[in-house]
Amino acid sequence: MSRLSTGQENAAFNTFGGSLSTVQSITSYQVAARLDSHKSSDKRIISDVRRTFCLFVTFDLLFVGLLWIIELNVDGGIIHSLKNEVVHYDFCKSYFDIFLLAVFRFLMLLLAYALCRLRHWWVIAITTSVTSAFLIAKVIISKLLMEGKAFAYLLPIISFILAWIETWFLDFKVLPQEAKDENRVFTVSDVEEQAPLILPGPLSDGQFYSPPESVVAVGTWTKFCFKETMGIFEIELQDSPDN
């Protein structure tokens, strides 16, 4: 009857236990690293996707303001045009209100989603609704379209498009991405709390008992009996007379 030697058995058990310990340590390290990364990102003042949204809102204001300044220069100089459109404001002939509308969107959205960090769409719903209603009324009532100027078409259309792009970006990018990141943090936290991070170490040689080899008498055969008690293997040698 052939079997592995005591040293080979102990080496096999130690290798198996060491492999389990190594795999578990790697898994624990990955879970802890992922949790730390999500915790560090959660501690940020503002997320990356929300920061991009705020930059786009700022671009909205600057772009509309740039177009309005260009329109002022086209109509006989900035000073003269400012007097006509700001001091002598006329709803039917001035573009100043479109620039104020961009300022309104900028202040409301940055106050709500940058400073207060709201996670709801109701603020941008208000700004987009006000912008859309105002621009539609402006196009219907304004007399600038009759003059055939390019800015009479350009400024209302650009403002309308930018307002709806902001709404789409917040509703389909910012809020879902932040909700997904928050759920991922909770999932990793639950895994860390429930899963054991440390398994018992490799089994030592002292936990196994193997009797010294003995010379078997002639006319008898040796019977090996393996017993397991509390994780310790015992071997009993029973000599039986040869029939």
Secondary structure by P-SEA (a helix, b strand, c coil): cccccaaaaaaaaaaaaaaaaaaaaaaaaaaaaaaaaaaaaaaccccaaaaaaaaaaaaaaaaaaaaaaaaaaaaccaaaaaaaccccccccccaaaaaaaaaaaaaaaaacccccccccaaaaaaaaaaaaaaaaaaaaccccccccccccccaaaaaaaaaaaaaaaaaccaaaaaaaaaaaaaaaaaaaacccccccccccccccccccbbbbcccbbbbbbbbbcccbbbbbbbbbccc
